[in-house]
Amino acid sequence: AGGGAGADAGAQAQAQAVTSCANEDEDPTEANGCLAQCFHITPDVNYLHLHTTNTAMAMRDGPGNSGLGPDVNASDIARYPPRGAYNVCVCEPASWAAEGRGACPQAAPSDPEYVEQALASLLGNFMAAAGVDGELGSSVCPAELLDEA
């Protein structure tokens, strides 16, 4: 039952090939081969949760977006300009830098340094989406926080 070492090596190679969804309106589908980790700016449930999505078959786009990637939500853009109610992501398109957003980890999701870079990126993008000014310093991720991650 199982493919042994060959299957493990194949799964590891596939995990290493995954990158962060870094382009505007890029969905975390199998065809795109990217990973998205996003919060809803306006929550859909009453508890904090991070959507981590990769290799979905398809995504709902247009009015009523699924909100699982770095998308503009057309249905809420009038209430929440310029991007709609979704999203704040670990990796956002560089084209959003004019808004103070657009941070993205340089490390691949399978790299050991990804977690620290992802946390710093997410915090910076969230602060900008919330309209909070300020640069995140290199000590944005205290060791205690990373130990919990």
TIZA-359177 format. One record per atom (N, C-alpha, C): residue number from 1; residue in three letters; x, y, z. Coordinates in steps of 0.05 Angstrom, whole numbers, plus 32768, in hexadecimal, padded with zeros to 4 digits. Example, Ala and Ser with C-alpha at 12.3 -4.5 7.8 and 13.67 -1.06 7.14 Angstrom:
2
REC   seq   type     c1     c2     c3
REC     1    ALA   8108   7F8E   809C
REC     1    ALA   80F6   7FA6   809C
REC     1    ALA   8108   7FBE   809C
REC     2    SER   8101   7FD3   808E
REC     2    SER   8111   7FEB   808F
REC     2    SER   8102   8001   809D
END
This chain:
149
REC   seq   type     c1     c2     c3
REC     1    ALA   8011   7FE8   8000
REC     1    ALA   8000   8000   8000
REC     1    ALA   8012   8018   8000
REC     2    GLY   8016   8025   7FEB
REC     2    GLY   8028   803D   7FEB
REC     2    GLY   803E   8038   7FD7
REC     3    GLY   804B   804E   7FD0
REC     3    GLY   805F   804C   7FBB
REC     3    GLY   807C   804C   7FC6
REC     4    GLY   807F   804C   7FE0
REC     4    GLY   809A   804C   7FEB
REC     4    GLY   80AA   8065   7FE6
REC     5    ALA   80C4   8061   7FE4
REC     5    ALA   80D7   8078   7FE2
REC     5    ALA   80D2   8088   7FC8
REC     6    GLY   80CB   807B   7FB3
REC     6    GLY   80C6   8089   7F99
REC     6    GLY   80AF   809C   7F9B
REC     7    ALA   8099   8093   7FA9
REC     7    ALA   8082   80A4   7FAC
REC     7    ALA   8088   80BC   7FBE
REC     8    ASP   8098   80B7   7FD4
REC     8    ASP   80A0   80CC   7FE6
REC     8    ASP   80B1   80E1   7FD8
REC     9    ALA   80C3   80D8   7FC7
REC     9    ALA   80D4   80EB   7FB8
REC     9    ALA   80C4   80FB   7FA5
REC    10    GLY   80B0   80EE   7F98
REC    10    GLY   809F   80FD   7F85
REC    10    GLY   808E   8112   7F93
REC    11    ALA   8083   810B   7FAB
REC    11    ALA   8073   811F   7FBA
REC    11    ALA   8084   8136   7FC4
REC    12    GLN   809D   812F   7FCC
REC    12    GLN   80AF   8145   7FD5
REC    12    GLN   80B7   8157   7FBE
REC    13    ALA   80BC   814C   7FA7
REC    13    ALA   80C3   815C   7F8F
REC    13    ALA   80AB   816E   7F88
REC    14    GLN   8093   8163   7F89
REC    14    GLN   807B   8173   7F83
REC    14    GLN   8077   818A   7F97
REC    15    ALA   807C   8185   7FB1
REC    15    ALA   807A   819A   7FC5
REC    15    ALA   808E   81AF   7FC1
REC    16    GLN   80A6   81A8   7FB9
REC    16    GLN   80BB   81BC   7FB4
REC    16    GLN   80B6   81CD   7F9C
REC    17    ALA   80A6   81C2   7F89
REC    17    ALA   80A0   81D1   7F71
REC    17    ALA   808A   81E7   7F75
REC    18    VAL   807C   81E5   7F8B
REC    18    VAL   8066   81F8   7F90
REC    18    VAL   8072   8213   7F98
REC    19    THR   8067   8228   7F8B
REC    19    THR   806F   8243   7F92
REC    19    THR   8056   8252   7F9D
REC    20    SER   805A   826A   7FA7
REC    20    SER   8044   827A   7FB1
REC    20    SER   8036   8287   7F99
REC    21    CYS   801B   8289   7F9A
REC    21    CYS   800C   8298   7F86
REC    21    CYS   8013   82B5   7F88
REC    22    ALA   8022   82C0   7F75
REC    22    ALA   802D   82DB   7F77
REC    22    ALA   8022   82EE   7F62
REC    23    ASN   8010   82E5   7F51
REC    23    ASN   8006   82F6   7F3C
REC    23    ASN   7FE9   82FE   7F41
REC    24    GLU   7FE2   8316   7F39
REC    24    GLU   7FC7   831F   7F3D
REC    24    GLU   7FB2   830C   7F31
REC    25    ASP   7F9E   8305   7F40
REC    25    ASP   7F89   82F3   7F38
REC    25    ASP   7F92   82D7   7F31
REC    26    GLU   7FA9   82CF   7F3D
REC    26    GLU   7FB3   82B4   7F39
REC    26    GLU   7FA6   82A2   7F4E
REC    27    ASP   7F98   828E   7F45
REC    27    ASP   7F8B   827C   7F58
REC    27    ASP   7F9D   8264   7F5E
REC    28    PRO   7F9B   8259   7F76
REC    28    PRO   7FAB   8243   7F7F
REC    28    PRO   7FA0   8228   7F74
REC    29    THR   7F9F   8226   7F5A
REC    29    THR   7F95   820E   7F4D
REC    29    THR   7FAC   81FB   7F45
REC    30    GLU   7FA4   81E3   7F3F
REC    30    GLU   7FB8   81CF   7F36
REC    30    GLU   7FC6   81D9   7F1C
REC    31    ALA   7FB7   81E6   7F0B
REC    31    ALA   7FC2   81F0   7EF2
REC    31    ALA   7FD7   8205   7EF6
REC    32    ASN   7FD3   8216   7F0B
REC    32    ASN   7FE7   822C   7F11
REC    32    ASN   7FFE   8222   7F22
REC    33    GLY   7FFA   820D   7F31
REC    33    GLY   800F   8201   7F41
REC    33    GLY   8019   8213   7F57
REC    34    CYS   8008   8224   7F63
REC    34    CYS   8011   8236   7F78
REC    34    CYS   8000   8233   7F91
REC    35    LEU   800B   823C   7FA7
REC    35    LEU   7FFE   823B   7FC1
REC    35    LEU   7FF5   8257   7FC9
REC    36    ALA   7FDD   825A   7FD3
REC    36    ALA   7FD3   8273   7FDE
REC    36    ALA   7FCC   8270   7FFB
REC    37    GLN   7FD4   8283   800B
REC    37    GLN   7FCD   8284   8028
REC    37    GLN   7FC1   829F   802D
REC    38    CYS   7FA7   82A1   8031
REC    38    CYS   7F99   82BA   8032
REC    38    CYS   7F85   82BB   8048
REC    39    PHE   7F81   82D4   8053
REC    39    PHE   7F6B   82DA   8065
REC    39    PHE   7F56   82E9   8055
REC    40    HIS   7F3E   82E8   805E
REC    40    HIS   7F29   82FA   8054
REC    40    HIS   7F2C   8314   8063
REC    41    ILE   7F2C   832B   8056
REC    41    ILE   7F2C   8345   8064
REC    41    ILE   7F12   8347   8074
REC    42    THR   7EFC   8341   8068
REC    42    THR   7EE3   833F   8075
REC    42    THR   7EDD   8322   807B
REC    43    PRO   7EDE   8319   8094
REC    43    PRO   7EDC   82FC   809A
REC    43    PRO   7EC2   82F0   8091
REC    44    ASP   7EC3   82D7   8089
REC    44    ASP   7EAB   82C9   8081
REC    44    ASP   7EA0   82B8   8098
REC    45    VAL   7EB0   82B5   80AD
REC    45    VAL   7EA7   82A7   80C6
REC    45    VAL   7EB3   82B7   80DD
REC    46    ASN   7EAA   82B2   80F5
REC    46    ASN   7EB2   82C2   810C
REC    46    ASN   7ECA   82B8   811B
REC    47    TYR   7EDD   82AC   810C
REC    47    TYR   7EF7   82A5   8119
REC    47    TYR   7F0D   82A8   8104
REC    48    LEU   7F25   82AE   810D
REC    48    LEU   7F3B   82B3   80FC
REC    48    LEU   7F45   8299   80EF
REC    49    HIS   7F48   8299   80D5
REC    49    HIS   7F51   8281   80C8
REC    49    HIS   7F60   8289   80AE
REC    50    LEU   7F74   827B   80A7
REC    50    LEU   7F84   8280   8090
REC    50    LEU   7F7E   826A   807B
REC    51    HIS   7F74   8272   8064
REC    51    HIS   7F6F   825F   804E
REC    51    HIS   7F8A   8258   8041
REC    52    THR   7F91   823F   8041
REC    52    THR   7FA9   8235   8034
REC    52    THR   7F9F   8222   801E
REC    53    THR   7FA4   822A   8005
REC    53    THR   7F98   821C   7FEE
REC    53    THR   7FAD   8217   7FD9
REC    54    ASN   7FAD   81FE   7FCE
REC    54    ASN   7FBF   81F6   7FB9
REC    54    ASN   7FB2   81DF   7FAA
REC    55    THR   7FB5   81DF   7F90
REC    55    THR   7FAC   81CA   7F7E
REC    55    THR   7F8E   81C6   7F7D
REC    56    ALA   7F7F   81DC   7F81
REC    56    ALA   7F62   81DA   7F7E
REC    56    ALA   7F5C   81D5   7F60
REC    57    MET   7F46   81C7   7F5B
REC    57    MET   7F3F   81C2   7F3F
REC    57    MET   7F37   81DB   7F30
REC    58    ALA   7F27   81EC   7F3E
REC    58    ALA   7F1E   8205   7F32
REC    58    ALA   7F16   8218   7F49
REC    59    MET   7F14   8231   7F43
REC    59    MET   7F0D   8245   7F57
REC    59    MET   7EF6   8256   7F4D
REC    60    ARG   7EE5   825F   7F5F
REC    60    ARG   7ECF   8271   7F58
REC    60    ARG   7ED9   828D   7F56
REC    61    ASP   7ED8   8299   7F3E
REC    61    ASP   7EE1   82B5   7F39
REC    61    ASP   7EC9   82C6   7F31
REC    62    GLY   7ECE   82E0   7F30
REC    62    GLY   7EB9   82F2   7F28
REC    62    GLY   7EA9   82FB   7F40
REC    63    PRO   7E91   8304   7F3D
REC    63    PRO   7E80   830C   7F54
REC    63    PRO   7E7E   82F5   7F67
REC    64    GLY   7E83   82FA   7F81
REC    64    GLY   7E82   82E5   7F94
REC    64    GLY   7E9A   82D3   7F93
REC    65    ASN   7EB2   82DF   7F90
REC    65    ASN   7ECB   82CF   7F8E
REC    65    ASN   7ECD   82BB   7FA5
REC    66    SER   7EDC   82A6   7FA1
REC    66    SER   7EE1   8293   7FB7
REC    66    SER   7EF4   82A0   7FCB
REC    67    GLY   7F05   82B3   7FC3
REC    67    GLY   7F16   82C0   7FD6
REC    67    GLY   7F2C   82AF   7FE1
REC    68    LEU   7F36   829C   7FD2
REC    68    LEU   7F4B   828B   7FDC
REC    68    LEU   7F67   8290   7FCF
REC    69    GLY   7F68   82A5   7FBF
REC    69    GLY   7F82   82AD   7FB3
REC    69    GLY   7F85   82CB   7FB3
REC    70    PRO   7F9A   82D5   7FA7
REC    70    PRO   7F9E   82F2   7FA7
REC    70    PRO   7F8D   8300   7F91
REC    71    ASP   7F72   82FE   7F96
REC    71    ASP   7F5F   8308   7F82
REC    71    ASP   7F53   8323   7F8A
REC    72    VAL   7F49   8331   7F77
REC    72    VAL   7F37   8348   7F7B
REC    72    VAL   7F1B   833C   7F7D
REC    73    ASN   7F0C   8343   7F91
REC    73    ASN   7EF1   8339   7F93
REC    73    ASN   7EDE   834D   7F87
REC    74    ALA   7ED6   8349   7F6E
REC    74    ALA   7EC6   835C   7F5F
REC    74    ALA   7EAC   8363   7F6D
REC    75    SER   7EA1   834F   7F7B
REC    75    SER   7E86   8354   7F87
REC    75    SER   7E88   8367   7F9F
REC    76    ASP   7E9F   836B   7FAB
REC    76    ASP   7EA1   837D   7FC2
REC    76    ASP   7EB3   8395   7FBE
REC    77    ILE   7EBB   839A   7FA5
REC    77    ILE   7ECF   83AF   7FA0
REC    77    ILE   7EC3   83CB   7FA7
REC    78    ALA   7EA9   83CF   7FA4
REC    78    ALA   7E9D   83E9   7FAA
REC    78    ALA   7E9E   83EE   7FC8
REC    79    ARG   7E9A   83D9   7FD8
REC    79    ARG   7E9A   83DD   7FF5
REC    79    ARG   7EB7   83DD   8001
REC    80    TYR   7EC9   83CF   7FF4
REC    80    TYR   7EE4   83CC   7FFF
REC    80    TYR   7EF9   83D1   7FE9
REC    81    PRO   7EFB   83EA   7FE0
REC    81    PRO   7F0F   83EF   7FCB
REC    81    PRO   7F2B   83ED   7FD6
REC    82    PRO   7F3F   83E8   7FC6
REC    82    PRO   7F3E   83E2   7FAA
REC    82    PRO   7F3D   83C5   7FA3
REC    83    ARG   7F3C   83B3   7FB6
REC    83    ARG   7F3E   8397   7FB0
REC    83    ARG   7F26   8386   7FB8
REC    84    GLY   7F12   8392   7FC3
REC    84    GLY   7EFB   8383   7FCD
REC    84    GLY   7F01   8378   7FE9
REC    85    ALA   7EEF   8368   7FF3
REC    85    ALA   7EF1   835E   800F
REC    85    ALA   7F07   8348   8012
REC    86    TYR   7F0F   833C   7FFC
REC    86    TYR   7F24   8327   7FFD
REC    86    TYR   7F3D   8334   7FF0
REC    87    ASN   7F52   8330   7FF8
REC    87    ASN   7F5F   831E   800B
REC    87    ASN   7F77   832C   8017
REC    88    VAL   7F82   8321   802B
REC    88    VAL   7F9D   8328   8034
REC    88    VAL   7FAC   830D   8033
REC    89    CYS   7FC1   830C   8023
REC    89    CYS   7FCF   82F3   801E
REC    89    CYS   7FEC   82F4   8028
REC    90    VAL   7FF7   82DC   802D
REC    90    VAL   8013   82DA   8033
REC    90    VAL   8023   82E5   801B
REC    91    CYS   801C   82DD   8003
REC    91    CYS   8029   82E7   7FEB
REC    91    CYS   8015   82F6   7FDA
REC    92    GLU   801B   8310   7FD5
REC    92    GLU   800A   8320   7FC5
REC    92    GLU   8019   832A   7FAD
REC    93    PRO   800A   8331   7F98
REC    93    PRO   8017   833A   7F7F
REC    93    PRO   8028   8353   7F83
REC    94    ALA   803F   8354   7F77
REC    94    ALA   8050   836B   7F79
REC    94    ALA   8043   8384   7F6E
REC    95    SER   802F   8381   7F5D
REC    95    SER   8020   8398   7F52
REC    95    SER   8010   83A6   7F68
REC    96    TRP   800D   839A   7F7F
REC    96    TRP   7FFE   83A7   7F95
REC    96    TRP   8010   83B8   7FA7
REC    97    ALA   802A   83BA   7FA0
REC    97    ALA   803D   83C9   7FB1
REC    97    ALA   8036   83E6   7FB4
REC    98    ALA   8028   83F2   7FA0
REC    98    ALA   8020   840E   7FA2
REC    98    ALA   800E   8413   7FBA
REC    99    GLU   8000   83FE   7FC3
REC    99    GLU   7FEE   8400   7FDA
REC    99    GLU   7FFC   83F8   7FF3
REC   100    GLY   8016   83F4   7FF2
REC   100    GLY   8025   83EB   8009
REC   100    GLY   8024   83CD   800E
REC   101    ARG   8017   83BF   7FFC
REC   101    ARG   8014   83A2   7FFE
REC   101    ARG   8028   8395   7FEA
REC   102    GLY   8023   837C   7FE3
REC   102    GLY   8033   836F   7FCF
REC   102    GLY   804C   8361   7FD9
REC   103    ALA   804D   835C   7FF4
REC   103    ALA   8063   834D   7FFF
REC   103    ALA   805F   832F   7FF9
REC   104    CYS   8075   8321   7FF5
REC   104    CYS   8073   8304   7FEF
REC   104    CYS   808D   82F7   7FF8
REC   105    PRO   808C   82E1   8006
REC   105    PRO   80A5   82D3   800E
REC   105    PRO   80B6   82CC   7FF6
REC   106    GLN   80D0   82CF   7FF9
REC   106    GLN   80E2   82C7   7FE4
REC   106    GLN   80E6   82A9   7FE4
REC   107    ALA   80E4   829C   7FFC
REC   107    ALA   80E7   8280   7FFE
REC   107    ALA   80CF   8271   7FF3
REC   108    ALA   80D4   8259   7FE9
REC   108    ALA   80BE   8247   7FE0
REC   108    ALA   80B0   823C   7FF9
REC   109    PRO   8097   8236   7FF7
REC   109    PRO   8088   822B   800E
REC   109    PRO   8095   8213   801B
REC   110    SER   80A5   8204   800D
REC   110    SER   80B2   81EC   8018
REC   110    SER   80CD   81F2   8025
REC   111    ASP   80D6   820B   8023
REC   111    ASP   80F0   8212   802F
REC   111    ASP   80ED   8218   804D
REC   112    PRO   8102   8212   805D
REC   112    PRO   8100   8216   807A
REC   112    PRO   80FC   8233   8082
REC   113    GLU   8106   8246   8072
REC   113    GLU   8103   8262   8079
REC   113    GLU   80E8   826E   8071
REC   114    TYR   80D7   825E   8064
REC   114    TYR   80BE   8268   805A
REC   114    TYR   80AC   8272   8070
REC   115    VAL   80AA   8264   8087
REC   115    VAL   8097   826B   809C
REC   115    VAL   809C   8287   80A6
REC   116    GLU   80B5   828E   80AC
REC   116    GLU   80BB   82A8   80B6
REC   116    GLU   80B6   82BE   80A1
REC   117    GLN   80BE   82B9   8088
REC   117    GLN   80B9   82CC   8073
REC   117    GLN   809B   82CF   806E
REC   118    ALA   808C   82B9   806F
REC   118    ALA   806F   82BB   806A
REC   118    ALA   8061   82CB   8080
REC   119    LEU   8069   82C8   8098
REC   119    LEU   805D   82D7   80AE
REC   119    LEU   8062   82F5   80AB
REC   120    ALA   807B   82FC   80A5
REC   120    ALA   8082   8318   80A1
REC   120    ALA   8073   8324   8089
REC   121    SER   8071   8315   8074
REC   121    SER   8062   831E   805C
REC   121    SER   8045   8322   8062
REC   122    LEU   8038   830E   806F
REC   122    LEU   801C   8310   8075
REC   122    LEU   8016   8328   8088
REC   123    LEU   8027   832C   809C
REC   123    LEU   8023   8343   80AE
REC   123    LEU   8025   835E   809F
REC   124    GLY   8039   8360   808E
REC   124    GLY   803D   8378   807E
REC   124    GLY   8025   837E   806C
REC   125    ASN   801C   8369   805E
REC   125    ASN   8005   836C   804C
REC   125    ASN   7FEC   8373   805B
REC   126    PHE   7FE8   8367   8073
REC   126    PHE   7FD1   836C   8083
REC   126    PHE   7FD1   8389   808D
REC   127    MET   7FE8   8392   8097
REC   127    MET   7FEA   83AD   80A1
REC   127    MET   7FE4   83C1   808B
REC   128    ALA   7FED   83BD   8073
REC   128    ALA   7FE8   83CF   805D
REC   128    ALA   7FCA   83CE   8055
REC   129    ALA   7FBE   83B7   8055
REC   129    ALA   7FA1   83B5   804E
REC   129    ALA   7F90   83C3   8063
REC   130    ALA   7F9A   83C3   807C
REC   130    ALA   7F8C   83D0   8092
REC   130    ALA   7F91   83EE   8094
REC   131    GLY   7FA4   83F7   8083
REC   131    GLY   7FAA   8413   8083
REC   131    GLY   7FBE   841C   8099
REC   132    VAL   7FCC   8408   80A4
REC   132    VAL   7FE0   840E   80B9
REC   132    VAL   7FFB   8413   80AC
REC   133    ASP   8006   842B   80B1
REC   133    ASP   8020   8432   80A6
REC   133    ASP   8036   8426   80B7
REC   134    GLY   804C   8421   80AA
REC   134    GLY   8063   8417   80B9
REC   134    GLY   8071   8400   80AA
REC   135    GLU   808B   8400   80AD
REC   135    GLU   809B   83EA   80A2
REC   135    GLU   809F   83D5   80B6
REC   136    LEU   809E   83BC   80AE
REC   136    LEU   80A4   83A6   80C0
REC   136    LEU   80C2   83A2   80C1
REC   137    GLY   80CD   83A2   80D8
REC   137    GLY   80EA   839E   80DB
REC   137    GLY   80F1   8381   80D8
REC   138    SER   810B   837B   80D9
REC   138    SER   8114   8360   80D6
REC   138    SER   810D   834E   80ED
REC   139    SER   8105   835B   8104
REC   139    SER   80FE   834B   811C
REC   139    SER   80E0   8348   811F
REC   140    VAL   80D2   8348   8109
REC   140    VAL   80B4   8347   810A
REC   140    VAL   80AB   832C   8115
REC   141    CYS   80BB   8318   8113
REC   141    CYS   80B2   82FD   811B
REC   141    CYS   80C2   82F4   8134
REC   142    PRO   80B8   82FB   814B
REC   142    PRO   80C7   82F2   8163
REC   142    PRO   80C8   82D3   8164
REC   143    ALA   80DD   82C9   816F
REC   143    ALA   80E1   82AC   8170
REC   143    ALA   80C9   829D   817D
REC   144    GLU   80BD   82A9   8191
REC   144    GLU   80A6   829D   819E
REC   144    GLU   808F   8298   818A
REC   145    LEU   808A   82AC   8179
REC   145    LEU   8075   82AA   8165
REC   145    LEU   807B   8294   8151
REC   146    LEU   8094   8292   8148
REC   146    LEU   809B   827D   8135
REC   146    LEU   809A   8262   8142
REC   147    ASP   80A0   8260   815B
REC   147    ASP   809E   8246   8169
REC   147    ASP   8082   823B   8169
REC   148    GLU   806E   824E   8169
REC   148    GLU   8052   8246   8169
REC   148    GLU   8048   823F   814E
REC   149    ALA   8056   8249   8139
REC   149    ALA   804C   8245   811D
REC   149    ALA   8050   8229   8114
END
